[in-house]
Amino acid sequence: MSQATSQLHEQSTIDDMPKKSWLKDIFALTKIGIVNSNALTTFTGFWLAIYFNGFSFIDNLDKMVFTMLGSSLIIAGSCSLNNYIDRDIDHLMERTKHRPTVTGKFKGSFALMLGGFSLVIGFALLLLTTPAAALIGFIGAFTYVVLYSLWTKRAYTLNTVVGSISGAVPPLIGWAAVDPELHFVAWMMFLIMFIWQIPHFLALAMKRVEEYRNAGIPMLPVVHGFEMTKRQIIVWVACLLPLPFYLHSLGTTFMVLATVLNVGWLIMGLAGLRTKDDIKWSVRMFVYSLNYLTILFVAMIVVTLF
């Protein structure tokens, strides 16, 4: 490589660094991990609506694009507004202290503007599918930003339950984009998502209990301790047990797989009553919950292909 070429390559690398850093900060501001994970549940709702209504997927490709982009922008916008609201306490928690609204890379006004702009574009895209999909998207955003972030998060241990409502609407958005008259299966996906989130986030709250305590957020383990939290986790996981049988229309294979996943999670939860290392147990429960959701929703799609 010549000296000129080397210098050109070096300058190109330097020029790219701010761009990559800026994009990384945008992803952090909009919580890209949450956006990506909800893309799966939104698509599953869309796919099953196509399947149960006997529609052609190819004929609905435009709706699929509008649905995925619209829902992703609504989630990203809601997360950006959440970062704006929590910028006064995020520096107190290890997992949030590097957010761009804390480090000063983005001003609060930018997070507010980005959040509002993303929500408007997201709602507009969902309106290109059905008004019902846009309405459900609005309900999800309102619940997360107003009922959770602005109201219950810093005041009540029930904040986890309230936040779980917003996290459960993506499958409904996906379904409503195809069929505004939501099928029973759509509501069962919503219920699975709602129940799943509570033990998922309670396990995370146990792992991060001291951070939540420092930030003054009244998560269940902060207010009532680990023993109460573990019992609540077990109760919520147990509530998932009957749900696969209401999805018998997806076939025996799915019901068996979902039941095995539920029983496995419950057994792991019950083991927590005798564990000597609560933090280690909470991490295992959290990781299991992530795999649980991915396997379950991928399976919903796969069983309809055969």
N, C-alpha and C positions, 0 to 999 in steps of 0.2 A: 504493500500500500504506500503510495507516494505521500510526501509531507503535506501537500495541498489537500489530498483526499482525506488524510488522517484528520487534518484540522477541520475540514468540512463535516466529517462524521462526528467529531467531538462537538462542533457547534450545533449540529442537528440534534444530538443527544441532549445538550443543554436546553435547547429551545423546546424539546418535547417534555422535559421534566415539569415545568409549571403546568402544562396542559394535563399531564397525567395526575399531578397533585390536585389540580382543580377538579377534575372529574372524580377523583377518589373522595374529595370533600363533599361533592354533590351527592355521591352515593351514600356517604355517611349521614348527611343531612336528611335525606329521604328514606334512610334505613332500607337499603337495597335488599338486604337479606329477607326482611319481612315482605317486601314487594314480590320477590322471587318465589317465596314459599306459598304466598297466596295466589300466585299465578296458576299453580297446580290445582288448587281447589276450585278456582274460578273456571278453569278449562274443563275440569271434571263435571261441574254443573252444566256447562254448555254442551259437552259431549253426550251426557246422559239425556238431556232434553232432546237432542237430535235423535238419539236412539229410541227413546220411549214414544216419541211422536212420529217415528217412521220417516223423518226428513232426510234429505241428502246433505252430507257434510260439505261436499264440493259446492252445492248451490248456496251454502250459507257461509262461505269463506269470508265474505265481506263483513258479515255480522261478527264472525269470530275475531277478525282483526280489530274492529271497533270495540268489541267487548274486552279483549285482553289489554289493549292500549288504554281504554277508558278506565277500567277498574284499576290498572296499575298506576295511572296518574292520580286517581282519587286516593289510593292508599299512600302513594308518595307524598301527595299534598298534605294529607292528614298527619303523616309522620313529620313533615317539615314544620307544620304548625305546633305539633307536640314539642319539637325541639325548641321552638320559639318560646313556648310557655314554660318549659323546664330549664331554660338557660341559667336561672338563678340557683339551681340546685344540682345541675349535672356535674359541676366541678367537685362535688362531694363524693361522687361514686366512681370507682375504678373503671367500670365498663363504659361510663359516659363522659369521663373527664377529657377525652380527646376529641369530642365532637367539635366541628368547626365553629359552632356558636359559643363554645367555651374557650377555645384556643384563640379566638379573635379573627380567624380566617374569613368568617362571614359575620356581618353584623346581624342583629336581630331583625332589622327591617328587611334584610334580604331574605331571611328565612320566612318571614311573614308574607312577603311579596311572592316568593316562589311557591309557597303553600297555596295561597289564594289563586294564583294563575293556574297551577296544576289542577286544582279542584274544578275550576271553571271549564277548562279544556276537557277534563275527564267526564264531567257531566254532559257536555255537548256531544262527545263521542258516544256515550251510552244512549243519549236521546236518538241517535241514528239507528239504534236497534229497536228498543221499545221504551215508552215512558216509564213502565214498571221497573226496568233495570236501572234507569236513572234515579228513580225514587228510592229504591233499595240502596243504591250507592250513597245517596244523600243521608239516609237514615244511619248507615254505617259510619260515615264521616262525622255526622253530628254527635253520635254516641261516643266516638273516640275522642273528638276534640273538646266537646262541651261537657257531656255527662261524665266522661272519664278524666281527661287531662285537666280541665278547669274546675271540676267539682269534687268527685269522689276520691281521686288519687291521693290527695293530701289530707283527706278528712275521715275516711271510713275503710275498714278492713274489707268491706264488700267491693272495693274498687276492682278487684280481680274479676268478680262476677260481672260487673258492669262493662268492663273492658272486653270481656269475652263475647258480648253481644256483637260488637263491631267486628271482631275477628271471625265471627261465624257467618257473616253475610256474603262473602265472595261466592260460594256455591249457588246462593240464591240469585246473585247478579248474573252469573253465567246461565242459569236456567231461564230466568226471566227475559234474557236477551233473545231467546228462541220462543219461549212459551210463557206469556205473562200470567196465565192461569197456573200457578205453581202446583206441580204434582206432589203427591205424598212423599215420593222419593226425595224431592228437593228439600222438603222440610225435615226429613230424617238426616240428610247431610248437614243441614244447619244445626240440628240437635247434637249430632256427633261432634261437630266442630266446637259448639258452645261448651259441652261437657268436657271435651278433651283439653281445652285451654286452661281450665281451672287447676287440675293437678299438674299440668305442664308448668304453669307460672308459679304455683306454690312451691314446686321443687326448686325452681330457679331462685325464688325468694329465700328459701332456706340456705342455699349456697351463698347468696349475697346479703345475708341478714344484717351484717354489721354495716354494710354500705347503705342499705335502706334506713337503718337506725340513725346513721350520721346525717342522712338527708331529711330525716323527719317524716318519712313516708310510712304510714301505719299498715304495713303488710302484716298478714296473719302471724307469721313467726316472730315478728318484732313485738307485737302486742300480746299475743297469747302463748308464745313459745313453740318449741319443736313438737312436743307431744300432741298438742291440739292440732297442729298443722298436719302431722302424719296421719292422724285419724280422719281429718277432712279429705286428704288426698285419697285415702282408701275408699271413703264413701263415694267420692266422685268417680273414681275408676270403676267401682262396682255398678254405678248407674249406667255404664256403657254396656254391661253384660247382655241385656235383652235386645239392644238395638239392632244387631245383625239379623235377628229373626223377623224384624219388620221390613227388611230388605230382601225378602225371599225371592222377589222378582229378578234379582241379580244372579240367582242360582245357588245351588248347594255348595259349590266350591268356594264362593265368596263367603257364605255364612260360616263355613267351617274355618276358613282362614281368619276371618274377623274374630270369631269366638276364641280361637287359639291365641291371637294377639291380646284379647281382653283378659283371658285367664292368666296368661303369662305376666301381664302388667299387674294384675291383682295379687298374684303370688309374690311378685317382687315388692309390692307395696306392703303386704302383710309381714314380709321379712323385716321391714323397717321397724316394726314394733319391738324387735329384739336386738336390733343392731347397736353396736357400741360406737359406731362412727356415723353420726347423722349426716354430716356433710358429704361423705363419700357415697352414702346411700342416696342422697338427694341428687347427686351428679348422675348416678346410674339411672335414676328415675327420669331425669331430664333427657338424657341421651336416648333412653328407650322411647320416650314420648315422641321425639323427633322422627325416629325410625318407624314408629307405629303409624304416624299420620301419613308419611310418604308411601309406605307399603299399602296401607288401606285404600288411599285414593288412586294410586296407580292400579291396584287390583280392580277397582270399580270400572276402570276403562278397559283393562285387559279382558275381563270376563265377558264383555259385550262383543269382543272380536271373534269369538268362537261359537 
